[in-house]
Amino acid sequence: MTRAPERKARRPRTRLRRRIGAAARLIGALVIVGGLYTAFAPGSQASDRASGAPLAPAAAEGKQLYDTTCISCHGRNAEGVPGRGPSLIGVGSAAVEFQVGTGRMPLARQEAQAERKQPQLTIDEARQIGAYIQELGGGPQLPPGDNLREGGDIARGGELFRINCSSCHAFSTGGGALSSGKDAPSLKESTDRDIYAAMLTGPQNMPVFGDNQLTPQEKRDIIAYVQNLKSDQDPGGWGMGRYGPVPEGIAIFLIGMVALILTTLWISGKS
């Protein structure tokens, strides 16, 4: 009876070979990740535009405006200038329309935050610059039209506003102070598109409310509530500026206590 030939034992891999193999796998993974990032990163679109790819007519008009009003702070191809202005690649046309259309940009000087002021450009020019930035790197866009509260539920919008917005903008949408010299602005002058763009882009200290946090319908509900407050005449009585239940309760307490003390003094004087 013949014995089966014994298999030759494999020599164990040395520590050096294991390290070389791990390093090769790591380099391969980094090359793959880098290739995917290069293919899909917003900056690749800016490079394409810089190489001479044609722009849409509105974006071409926006580029001319950008080159005369924005380039000194945000740089050529909107890639930003250190110490002056951030990159605009990926911010989208919604952010541009909000910042330029409300006069916050261009900034006269660096401050704690950009305040709303008289716009230097028309809303059409702001949208043209937004179209240029959109073609450079994509980003959030506003839905078409100026009436973005149509179909909104005011009651539901009030509930959403109190949960998500009133802590900074106050129950009356009058705004309020924040830390480090900043503040949440009043919404008295805000248009439907201003409010929608602010929720989409989260300017300055405001958080971003993407469609996964607030659906487009919920955004319409909030806008409907905010705009309804501007025409609401407080049919229930004196609104006291709509500062909320706490100041109203304090005012009622103080007025009631003063009236009670005066009444007590009058009664004791008569007796």
C-alpha positions as CSV (number, residue, x, y, z in Angstrom):
1,M,0.0,0.0,0.0
2,T,1.5,3.2,-1.2
3,R,1.4,6.4,0.9
4,A,0.1,9.6,-0.6
5,P,2.8,12.1,-1.2
6,E,3.0,14.7,1.5
7,R,2.2,18.3,0.6
8,K,5.0,20.7,0.9
9,A,4.3,23.0,3.8
10,R,3.9,26.7,2.7
11,R,6.4,29.0,4.3
12,P,4.7,31.7,6.4
13,R,4.6,35.2,4.9
14,T,7.3,37.4,6.4
15,R,6.4,40.6,8.2
16,L,7.9,42.7,5.4
17,R,5.7,41.0,2.7
18,R,2.6,41.6,4.8
19,R,3.4,45.3,5.2
20,I,4.1,45.7,1.5
21,G,0.8,44.0,0.7
22,A,-1.2,46.2,3.2
23,A,0.5,49.3,1.8
24,A,-0.4,48.3,-1.8
25,R,-4.0,47.8,-0.9
26,L,-4.1,51.2,0.9
27,I,-2.6,53.0,-2.1
28,G,-5.1,51.3,-4.4
29,A,-8.0,52.3,-2.2
30,L,-6.8,55.9,-2.1
31,V,-6.4,56.0,-5.9
32,I,-10.0,54.8,-6.3
33,V,-11.4,57.3,-3.8
34,G,-9.4,60.1,-5.4
35,G,-10.7,59.2,-8.8
36,L,-14.3,59.2,-7.7
37,Y,-13.9,62.5,-6.0
38,T,-12.3,64.1,-9.0
39,A,-15.1,62.8,-11.2
40,F,-18.0,64.0,-9.0
41,A,-16.7,67.0,-7.0
42,P,-18.3,70.4,-7.8
43,G,-14.9,71.9,-8.5
44,S,-14.6,69.7,-11.7
45,Q,-17.4,71.7,-13.2
46,A,-15.6,74.9,-12.5
47,S,-12.5,73.6,-14.3
48,D,-14.7,72.6,-17.3
49,R,-16.1,76.2,-17.4
50,A,-12.6,77.6,-17.1
51,S,-11.5,75.6,-20.0
52,G,-14.0,77.3,-22.3
53,A,-17.2,75.3,-22.1
54,P,-20.2,77.5,-23.3
55,L,-22.5,79.1,-20.8
56,A,-26.3,79.5,-21.1
57,P,-27.4,83.1,-22.0
58,A,-28.5,84.0,-18.5
59,A,-25.3,82.6,-17.0
60,A,-23.2,84.5,-19.5
61,E,-24.9,87.7,-18.4
62,G,-24.3,86.7,-14.8
63,K,-20.6,86.1,-15.5
64,Q,-20.2,89.7,-16.8
65,L,-21.9,91.0,-13.6
66,Y,-19.8,88.7,-11.4
67,D,-16.6,89.9,-13.0
68,T,-17.4,93.5,-12.2
69,T,-19.0,93.2,-8.7
70,C,-17.9,89.9,-7.1
71,I,-14.6,88.8,-8.4
72,S,-12.4,90.9,-6.1
73,C,-13.7,88.9,-3.0
74,H,-14.7,85.5,-4.5
75,G,-12.0,85.2,-7.1
76,R,-11.8,84.0,-10.6
77,N,-14.2,81.2,-11.3
78,A,-15.8,81.8,-7.8
79,E,-13.1,79.7,-6.1
80,G,-12.7,82.2,-3.3
81,V,-10.0,84.5,-2.1
82,P,-8.3,83.8,1.3
83,G,-9.2,86.5,3.9
84,R,-11.7,88.1,1.6
85,G,-14.5,85.8,0.5
86,P,-15.3,82.1,0.5
87,S,-15.6,79.8,-2.5
88,L,-19.0,79.9,-4.1
89,I,-18.7,76.5,-5.8
90,G,-21.7,74.4,-4.8
91,V,-23.6,77.2,-3.0
92,G,-26.2,77.3,-5.7
93,S,-28.4,80.0,-7.2
94,A,-30.7,80.2,-4.2
95,A,-27.9,81.5,-1.9
96,V,-26.8,84.1,-4.5
97,E,-30.3,85.4,-5.0
98,F,-30.9,85.7,-1.3
99,Q,-27.6,87.4,-0.5
100,V,-27.5,89.8,-3.5
101,G,-31.3,90.3,-3.8
102,T,-31.5,91.4,-0.1
103,G,-28.5,93.8,-0.4
104,R,-26.4,91.7,2.0
105,M,-23.9,91.3,-0.8
106,P,-21.6,92.8,-2.0
107,L,-20.3,93.7,1.5
108,A,-18.9,97.2,2.1
109,R,-16.7,95.8,4.9
110,Q,-16.2,92.7,7.1
111,E,-18.7,92.8,10.0
112,A,-20.2,90.3,12.5
113,Q,-22.8,89.6,9.9
114,A,-24.2,91.0,6.7
115,E,-27.3,93.2,7.3
116,R,-30.2,93.6,4.9
117,K,-29.9,96.9,3.0
118,Q,-30.9,98.5,-0.2
119,P,-29.7,96.2,-3.0
120,Q,-27.1,97.5,-5.4
121,L,-28.3,95.1,-8.2
122,T,-31.8,94.4,-9.4
123,I,-33.4,91.1,-8.7
124,D,-33.0,90.0,-12.3
125,E,-29.3,90.8,-12.1
126,A,-29.1,88.8,-8.9
127,R,-30.7,85.8,-10.6
128,Q,-28.3,86.1,-13.6
129,I,-25.3,85.9,-11.2
130,G,-27.1,83.0,-9.5
131,A,-27.4,81.2,-12.9
132,Y,-23.7,81.6,-13.4
133,I,-22.8,80.2,-10.0
134,Q,-25.3,77.4,-10.6
135,E,-23.5,76.4,-13.8
136,L,-20.1,76.6,-12.1
137,G,-20.8,74.1,-9.3
138,G,-24.5,73.3,-8.8
139,G,-26.3,73.6,-5.5
140,P,-29.7,74.4,-4.1
141,Q,-32.2,76.1,-6.4
142,L,-35.5,77.9,-5.8
143,P,-38.7,76.7,-7.4
144,P,-40.1,79.0,-10.1
145,G,-42.5,81.8,-9.3
146,D,-42.8,84.5,-6.7
147,N,-45.8,83.1,-4.9
148,L,-44.2,80.2,-3.0
149,R,-46.9,80.1,-0.2
150,E,-49.7,79.0,-2.6
151,G,-51.3,75.9,-1.2
152,G,-49.7,76.4,2.2
153,D,-51.5,75.4,5.4
154,I,-51.3,78.4,7.8
155,A,-52.1,76.5,10.9
156,R,-49.5,73.8,10.2
157,G,-47.0,76.5,9.2
158,G,-47.5,78.2,12.6
159,E,-46.8,74.9,14.4
160,L,-43.6,74.4,12.3
161,F,-42.5,78.0,12.8
162,R,-42.9,77.8,16.6
163,I,-40.8,74.5,16.7
164,N,-38.1,75.5,14.2
165,C,-37.9,79.3,13.9
166,S,-39.4,81.1,16.9
167,S,-36.4,80.6,19.2
168,C,-34.4,83.0,17.0
169,H,-36.9,85.0,15.0
170,A,-39.4,85.3,17.9
171,F,-43.1,84.4,17.8
172,S,-43.8,87.7,16.1
173,T,-41.1,87.2,13.4
174,G,-39.6,90.4,14.7
175,G,-36.1,88.8,15.1
176,G,-33.9,88.7,18.1
177,A,-30.3,89.1,19.4
178,L,-27.8,86.2,19.2
179,S,-24.2,85.9,20.5
180,S,-21.1,87.8,19.4
181,G,-22.9,90.8,18.0
182,K,-25.1,88.8,15.7
183,D,-28.8,88.7,15.4
184,A,-31.7,86.9,13.8
185,P,-33.2,89.4,11.4
186,S,-36.9,90.4,11.3
187,L,-39.0,88.8,8.6
188,K,-41.2,91.8,8.1
189,E,-39.6,92.7,4.7
190,S,-38.9,89.2,3.5
191,T,-40.6,87.9,0.4
192,D,-41.7,84.3,-0.3
193,R,-38.4,83.7,-2.2
194,D,-36.3,85.3,0.6
195,I,-37.8,82.9,3.2
196,Y,-37.6,79.8,1.0
197,A,-34.0,80.6,0.0
198,A,-33.0,81.1,3.7
199,M,-34.4,77.8,4.7
200,L,-32.6,76.1,1.8
201,T,-29.2,77.6,2.2
202,G,-28.9,78.6,5.9
203,P,-27.3,82.0,5.6
204,Q,-24.8,83.0,8.4
205,N,-26.0,81.6,11.8
206,M,-29.2,80.0,10.4
207,P,-29.2,76.2,10.1
208,V,-29.9,74.6,6.7
209,F,-33.4,73.1,6.4
210,G,-33.0,70.8,3.4
211,D,-35.9,68.8,2.0
212,N,-35.1,66.0,4.4
213,Q,-35.6,68.3,7.4
214,L,-38.6,70.3,6.0
215,T,-40.3,69.1,2.9
216,P,-41.2,71.6,0.1
217,Q,-44.8,71.5,1.3
218,E,-43.7,72.3,4.9
219,K,-41.7,75.2,3.6
220,R,-44.7,76.5,1.8
221,D,-46.7,76.1,5.1
222,I,-44.2,78.2,7.0
223,I,-44.1,80.9,4.4
224,A,-47.9,81.1,4.4
225,Y,-47.9,81.5,8.1
226,V,-45.2,84.2,8.2
227,Q,-46.9,86.2,5.4
228,N,-50.3,85.8,7.1
229,L,-48.9,87.5,10.2
230,K,-48.3,90.7,8.2
231,S,-52.0,91.1,7.6
232,D,-53.4,89.6,10.8
233,Q,-55.1,92.4,12.8
234,D,-55.2,90.7,16.2
235,P,-59.0,90.2,16.3
236,G,-58.6,88.8,19.9
237,G,-57.5,92.1,21.4
238,W,-54.3,94.0,22.1
239,G,-51.4,92.0,20.6
240,M,-48.6,93.8,22.6
241,G,-46.2,93.4,19.7
242,R,-46.6,89.6,19.7
243,Y,-43.6,89.1,21.8
244,G,-45.0,85.9,23.2
245,P,-46.8,84.5,26.3
246,V,-44.0,85.3,28.9
247,P,-43.8,89.1,28.4
248,E,-47.6,89.2,28.1
249,G,-47.9,87.3,31.4
250,I,-45.4,89.7,33.1
251,A,-47.3,92.7,31.8
252,I,-50.6,91.3,33.1
253,F,-49.1,90.5,36.5
254,L,-47.6,94.0,36.9
255,I,-50.7,95.8,35.8
256,G,-52.9,93.6,37.9
257,M,-50.7,94.0,41.0
258,V,-50.6,97.8,40.6
259,A,-54.3,97.9,40.2
260,L,-54.8,95.7,43.2
261,I,-52.5,97.8,45.4
262,L,-54.2,101.0,44.3
263,T,-57.6,99.6,45.0
264,T,-56.5,98.4,48.5
265,L,-55.1,101.8,49.3
266,W,-58.3,103.5,48.1
267,I,-60.5,101.1,50.2
268,S,-58.4,101.6,53.3
269,G,-58.4,105.4,52.9
270,K,-62.2,105.4,52.7
271,S,-62.5,103.2,55.8
